[in-house]
Amino acid sequence: MSYNDNTDNRQVVQGKQKMTPSEAFVETLVANGVTDMFGIMGSAFMDAMDIFAPAGIRLVPVVHEQGAAHMADGYARVSGRHGVVIGQNGPGISNCVTGIAAAYWAHSPVVMITPETGTTGIGLGGFQECNQLPMFQEFTKYQGHVTNPARMAEFTGRCFDRAMSEIGPTQLNIPRDYFYGEIEAEIPEPRRIDRGPGGAQSLDDAAALLAEARFPVIVSGGGVVMADAVEECKALAERLGAPVVNSYQHNDSFPASHPQWCGPLGYQGSKAGMKLISQADVVLALGTRLGPFGTLPQHGMDYWPKDAKIIQVDADHKMLGLVKKISVGICGDARAAAIELSKRLEGRSLVCDASKDERLARIKSEKDAWESELDEWTHERDPFSLDSIEEARDEKPFSGGEYLHPRQVLRELEKAMPDDVMVSTDIGNINSVAHSYLRFEKPRSFFAPMSFGNCGYALPTIIGAKAAAPHRPAIAYAGDGAWGMSMMETMTAVRHNIPVTAVVFHNRQWGAEKKNQVDFYNRRFVAGELDNQSFAEIGRAMGAEGITVDRLEDVGPALKKAVDMQMNEGKTTIIEVMCTRELGDPFRRDALRKPVRMLEKYQDYV
């Protein structure tokens, strides 16, 4: 077995041979096509690390291991192959937990390699000792623990195989003394499973429902991206004349230029998509678990259709019917299932055929109305935001210009986006409002923190994505709160020539949580205000370019300039956008209650 590197070192050794466990480990990485890893060097795996370079493997040293896990996530989501993260036993490994949790909810095939305390010292409370398997058990699909040095290649190969077959992170735990010695080993050949379309009966039942549907709607989910099924989804949508909505934070699962694309569901999603799916009598949920946060009421609309027949296609049978009641569940690959459903509808008379033109006109009308609303929605209109806008008129940012409305900024950024762009967004208020403005033409282009919703996600993830696809423009969106958790990875991008562009929305607050204090706690702001220095200047101190934007007409040109420097000069750029303190809707109106106080000393705090 060989890989197309045109070097002898990428040739995997054949047959059973004498080697060290470190060699068995590294050779198994080579067999699985690993060329990049992310982490911080450590003595626990130094014997193996010593031969990474001659094996054709680059270890990208990061600033913090959480960033390494996010980079591996971004790398995997763009490339469709493994992202690999490694760290020193103990604190290096525990730093990765949050990043692996995010990868779990993104269904990313990340392999987390966790060297641990040597076997002779386990249980003695030695230096950097901890029990490393339990801390990842909720966020991995498989945990391999090397029980003997002779089994190094076996467990390493299995973790790579399971990450792909289980569609999620795996952990390879290796006692640090097991890298040494002499063993006989054979490097296992990677095993990749074929995925089928689902059972014939469930496909027949689904096709029957679609044939009788008057107003079918397709939800195109992350499974469509992972299965490279966009063309198949498109063919099915065109046959049905169905509106297609993206599942939450999967804006890249259907091309935005297609006339039947209607935008994302969920928090800060598309009103057009929500209005159209509310009319559905049959919903085809293709490659999506229909997560609860992506189907909650939004924009004042409880849009999920109450009486529609739901057909759900998911590669994980445990997701079928878990969140929403379904009529047909298909455990299968999104691409294969879409092909089989199209075959079953081919040449068949469909009830919805008679209304195709009328429905296409309705799609266009709803989309036009939503685009017009976005154009006119220049600022938030709730009392707090209006007060914030008034305050912004009386003060100037330290850059001397003016504070900008986030929605106007997002619209200008949308217009200036380059072709073939990759965008990551952090969690937060402005980042979530961005969902309505981020549109893509191809899959593996949009990366968000998904259900785990952790801060500090966007920058390291886009660095990993750029490492996997250096020919594509890479842009991260972050609010100033979340930016503070990961901005040090700017140094990683600069040090290792992985150029990216970061847009930081500088609004001097933890916006998402502060919105709850507005709505539920009578504007009693505790720990929500941020007094920041200039992020552009900090970026320059870390070796990046820095641009401060405080005029609306400069937003688009700043992004274009930064992307040009990224692609043509290898420059990382921090674009700091000075924003007003206005805030969009809260994440979850149903998650909090108006406060009740029983004790007399707290009676004013209601």
Buried (B, 14 or more C-beta within 10 A) or exposed (E): EEBEEEEEEBEBBEEEBEBBBBBBBBBBBBBBBBBBBBBBBBEBBBBBBEBBEEBBBEBBBBBBBBBBBBBBBBBBBBBBBBBBBBBBBBEBBBBBBBBBBBBBBBBBBBBBBBBBBBBEBEEEEEEBBBEBBEBBEEBBBBBBBBEEBBBBBBBBBBBBBBBBBBBBBBBBBBBBBBBEEEBEBBBBEBEEEEBEBBEEEBBBBBBEBBBBBBBBBBBBBBBBBBBBBBEBBBBBBBBBBBBBBBBBBBBBBBBBEBEBBBBBBBBBBBBBBBBBBBBBBBBBBBBBBBBEBBBBEBBEEEBBBEEBBBBBBBBBEEBBBBBBEBBBBBBBBBBBBBBBBBEBBEEEEBBBEEBBEEBBEBBEEBBEEBEEEBEEBEBBEBEBBEBBBEEBEEEEBEBEBBBBBBBBBBBBBBEBBBEEBBBBBBBBBBBBBBBBBBBBBBBBBBBBBBBBBBBBBBBBBBBBBBBBBEEBBBBBBBBBBBBBBBBBBBBBBBBBEBBBBBBBBBBBBBBBBBBBBBBBBEEEEEEBEBEBEBBBBBBBEBEBBBBBBBEBEBBBBBBEBBBBBBBEEEBBBBBBBBBBBBBBBBBEEEEBEEEEEEEEEEEEEE
